[in-house]
Amino acid sequence: MKEFGEDPASGLNVVAKTGQFGDYVTDGAINATIPKDEKLDELTSDQAFELLAIRREKLGLEPGQAAPKAGRASKKAVAPKKTVKAGTRKKK
């Protein structure tokens, strides 16, 4: 984990981390993937801020605004089963 300080655009603390799918930069609200040709140790704070700015622009967000959460598909309401009276069954 590497810290870069406060992002001038969002005012949030920027940190580089290693995740399941590779290295990324985050300010707590937005995550931006670090390209594979760049090393985490050689990344400068200006590059980190630029990656976050590009990601915000791609998502159409203002600085400091959080990315939308992924929603789950809602379940359809199931109609209640009709009750059958005990005396209405057909005889064989």
C-alpha angles and dihedrals in degrees: 000000000000126000123214102181129238120347108235092216101048102020090228127126112262120217133177116219140176114238139177092276098039140282121333142172121230139179092193093265104048129037123202124188117236109229115252092239090062122074121225092228093054096047114116126212091248091055091049092051090048092051090052092047091052091049092049090050091049091052092043094238133145119238110279093018114124124236115255115265118244108253129217122235109258119236118245116246111257116226112238115254116252115248119233121216115241095236098051101075119122118249119233 
